[in-house]
Amino acid sequence: MLQHGRAAKRMSETTGEEAKTIHRLLEIGKFEEDKLGSIDTDVTPVDADVIVIDEMSMVDIFIMNYLVKAIYLGTKVIFVGDPNQLPSVGPGSILKDLIDSKEFITVHLDKIFRQAAKSKIIVNAHNVNNGISFIGKRDYDEDSENDFFYINESNQEKMLYQLLSLCKERLKSFGNYEFFKNIQVLTPTKKGMIGTKELNKSLQRELNPKKDEILEKNYGEIIFREGDRVMQVKNNYDIYWEKGSRDDLKSYEVSTGVFNGEIGRIIKIDNETRQIEIEFDDGKIVWYAFSELDQLEHAYAITIHKAQGSEFDVVILAIPPSSNMLLTRNLLYTGITRAKKLLIVIGNKNLIEFMINNCDTKKRNTGLKMKF
């Protein structure tokens, strides 16, 4: 079970077994947000000998409450997560408190094995987590992979130029990477030239420009265009979807539910039916009425917070000046660990060094570990 829809998809692909979000498994998704956390909320019991919960750092105190209520006495539970990543959006610090209580058997994986040591992404993620800078680092293994690059740039206009040229041409020449197949831009902030709002406009303009033959739909200040990459930004457990071909009943699926953080592309805009058709990364085909477009945002660039629980083949991690509350070690570490095959970090040297040293994240006042 996982907290994040994209994480559930990734786990299913990796293990070959079905993985569900905690919300879907416990059937708590249809409750109103203001009712979440109520001690009277009923959940669906989980009849299992062993339950494995991944991405545990994303679980808040409300979801943990529901989970514990659903588990039968005698069930073994394995929590998997990284307390050094960003904490849950909701209240609490569950994973850290469980570890700090010292009441549970805890296995800490901190050894980099020979094969993993060839990846500069993995080595530098460990370095950042330990407060060690990757800037100017040269002591990699001789056979290390060229999967990590750093571009020292302070000027935001030049940062934008680097981003656009990487997405349009340079990465295709370097490793035959194509933006809509395997590249994702991440940034800490929504604001400014290198924030998600302006980056999405710039990337849409360069990668999916306005053409007479491509339909588009204005929604407030946002222009949705056929071919756009978009993200679901709230849980919708009722929206209908299909997957596979109706001619092949073995592969054909129908169900409901699209979750916060799922990414897809606009296939068609139909002005007659007033709907937008979207194909999500896991193959789901979903139709949104024009009145439902508040559930969608462009996803050419997304925040590191939104990327938590996801992985991408290629990540371009842009670090512009921002609030000190955002420029933290765990944010940088989380961003780095989203990349599977290639990571490019763009930002000012001093700013990134500040992030690596800024481990004073906002303290969460909790009492969970004292209750064991």
N, C-alpha and C positions, 0 to 999 in steps of 0.2 A: 504494500500500500504506500502511496505517496501523497504529498500535499499538493503537488503541482501537476496539471494536466499534461504538459509537455514531458515532465519527468516520468510520468506513468507510461507515456508512449515510448520513451527511450528504454525504460526497463523491460517492457514487453519485447522490444526488438532485440535487446541484449540476451535475455533469458529464454525467449521462446515461449514463455508462460504469460498468462493474462495478468496485468497489473492494473489496479484501480486507484483513483484518488480516494483519500479518506472520506471526503464528502459523499462521493458516489457509493462507496461501500456501505457507509452507515445511513445512507439515504437522508442526509440532513440538508441537502442543497436547496430545497424549496422554501426553507424558513426565511422569513424576512431578516435582514441584517440586524435590526434592532432587537430581535429575539434571540440572536446567537448568544450563548453563554447562560441561558436560563437553565437552572438546575432541574426544571420540570420537563425539559425537552426529551422526548422519546427517541431512541436510536435503534437501528436494526442490529440485533446480536450477531457476532461473528463466531461461527462454529468452525474452529480450526485448532489443530494441535500446536502449530507454530505460526506466528505472524511476524513478518519482516517489514519494518517501516523505514523507508529510505528518505533522504532529504529531511532528516529530523530537525535540523536547525530552523526549518520554515514552519514548524508546528507551534502554534500559540497555546495559551492556557485553556481557551475555550475548546479547541479541537482535541486537546489532550483529555479534557474532562469527558467529552463524548466517547473518545476511544476507550478509556478505562471502563466506562459504563457498559460498553458493548462486548468486552472480553470476558469469557467464562473463567472461573477459578480453575487453575491448573494449566491454562494455556501458556506456552512459552512465547515471550515477546523479545524480538531482537531489534534494537534501535540502531540505525546506520546514519551517520551524519558527520558534519564537520563544524565544530563549535567556532572555528576561526572565520567562517563565512558570515555573511550578513545575518542578523537576527530576524526573527519572524516579524511580519508587518503588524500582527496583533500583539496584545500584551503578553508579558512573560518572557522567560529565558529558559525554556524547558530543558533542552539538551544540556546546556551548561550547568544548570542546577542539578540535573541527574548525575552528571559526572562529578561535580564538586561535592555532592553528598557522600561520596565514597561508599555508598551502600549497595552498589551494583558492580558486577564484574565488567570491567572496562578494558577493551583492547585498543591501544593507540597505535595506528599504523604510521610510522615515521621513517621507515627504511626505504631508500630508493634502490631498487634492484638494477642489475646491470642493463637490462633491456630498456627500462624506464629512464636510466641515467643518460641514455643517448638523446633524449628529448630535452631541448633547452626550455621548452614550456614547463615541463615537470620540475626540472632543476630550479628554474627561476621562481616558480610558484612556492617551492619549499624555502628558497632564499628570502623572498618577500615575507613569508609567514614568520621567518626567524629574524626579521629586521635587517636583512642583508640586501644591498642594492644590486641590481643587474646591470646598471649603467657602467660601462667601461670594463665589465667582467670579461676575462680572457681564458680562465682556467677550466675550459670544458674538456671533455674527453675528445681525443683526436678524431674519433668516428661519430661525433655528435651530429645530429640532424640539423639542417638549416630550417628550423621551424619557428624561430623567434627573432624578430627584428625590432630595433628601437630607432625612431626618428626624433631627434631633438629639435623641437620647433616651438617657439614662443608666440609668434604672430598668428592670430586666429585666422586671418585670411589665407595665410600660407598653409595652415593646418587644413583648412577646407580644400585648398587646391590639392594637397597630398591625398586627402580622403577621396576626392572625386576621381583623380587620376588612377589611384589604386583600384577603385571599384570599376572603372570603365575599361582600362586597358592593361595596366602594369601587371596585375595579378593573373590575368589571362595569359600574358606572355611568360610569366614566371612559372606557373604551375598548371596552366589551363583551367584556372578557377574562374567561374562565372558567377556574377552577383546573385542572380535569382536561384541558382542551384545550391551554392554552398558558402556564401559570404554574408556576414552580419556585422554591422557597425554598432558599437556600444559606446556610451558616454555616461558620466555620472549624473548629468543634470538635464532638465527639460528646457532651461533658459539659455539665452545667448546664441551667438552664431554657431557654436558647436554643441548646443543643446538639441534635444530630439525634435522640438517643434520646427526650428529653422533648418536643421539637417534634413529632415524628411522632405521639406519643400525643395531644398537644393538637390537632393538625390533623386527625387521624383522628376524634377526638371531635366536632369542629365540622363537618367536611366530609362525613363518612361515618359518622354515628352509629349505634349499635346499634338495630336494629329487629327485630320478630318475624319479618318476612318475609325478612330478609337472613341468610343462613347465615354462620357463622364457624367458624374452627378455631383452637384454642389450641395454640401451639407454644412450650413454655417460658413465658417472660414475655410473649411476643408474641401478639397476637390478630390473625390474618389474617381479613379480612372481605370478602365479595363487594363489588366496587367499589373496593377499596384500590389505591392506586398502590404498586408494588413495584419493587425493583431486584435483578437478579442480581449477586451479590457474589463469585463465583469463576467461572473459566472451566470450562465443561462442554461438551466437544467431542462427547460421545456422545448427549446428550439429543435426542430426535426432535421435529421440528416440521413443521407444515403451513402453507401460505399460499395464499390464494385459494380458489376454489370447485372442487370435484371435477367439477362439471358443465361447467366451462370449462377444458379441458386446456391452453390457451395461457397462462392466468394461474395455473394450479395448480402449486405447487411443494412438494416434500418434501425434507427434508435433516436434518442433525443439527448441533447446536452453538448454545449461547447463551453470551454472553461477559460477563465482569465489566464492570459499568457499564450494561448494557442495562436499559431501564425499560419497564414495562408495567402492565396493570391486571388484577386478578383478575376473571374473567368468571363463574366458577362453582366452587363447592365441592361435591364429590360424596362424601358420607359412605359410600355403598354401595361405590364403587370405591376409596375412600380416595385421591382425587386432587383437585388444584386445577388448574383450567384458567386459563391466563393468555394474554392477547393483548398482544404487545409493540408498541412504537411503529412498527415497520416492518411490522406485519401478521402476524407469525409467531404461530401458535397452538401453545402448549406445554402438556403435561400433566405436573405434578409429583406424584409419590407423596408421601403425608404424611411418609414417612421422608426425603424430599429437601428439606424446607423450610429446612434450615440454609443452603441456597444463596441464600435470599431475605431481604431486609430491606424495611421500609417506605421509600418514597421521596417522601413528602410534602415532606420536607426532607432534603437530602444535603449532605455536606461539599464544600467547594470542590475538594479533591483528587479526589473522585469525579466531579466535574463536568468536570474537565479533558478536553479533546477533544470536548466537547458544546456545543451552543448551544440556547437556549430563547428563545421570543418575549418572554416577560416574566420577569425575575429580581428577586426580593426578596432582597437581600443583607443579612443581619443580622450585626452585628459586636459580640458581647458581650465582656466582659473575659475574657482567656485567657492562656495562656503566651506569653511574648515570642517563643518559637521559632515560634509560629503567626502572630503579629501582624507580618507582614512585608510589604514593598512588593510582592514578586512574588505573594504570596497575594491581596492586594487587587486587583492588576492582573489576575490570572487570573480572579477572581470577576467583575470589571467586564466583561471581554471575553466572558463567557458569554451576555450579553444581546444580542438582535437588535433588538427593537422598543422595549422599555421596561425601564428599570432603576430600582429604588428601593433606596437604601442607608439602613439604619437603624442608628444607633450613636452613641456619645458622640464629640463633636467632638475632644476631646484624644486619644482612643484612635485615631481614624482618622488624625489628624495624626501620631501616633506611627508608625503603620503606613507612611505615605507616606515618612517619614524613616528607617525601619528597613530599610535595604538590606543590612545585615550578615548575609546568610544563612549558614547553616552551611557551612563550606568543605569541599569534597570533595577528598581527596588522590588525584589521578590522575596517570598518567604518559603518557597517550595522545599529547598534543600534542608531547612530546619525541621520539616515535618516528618522526615524519615526516622 
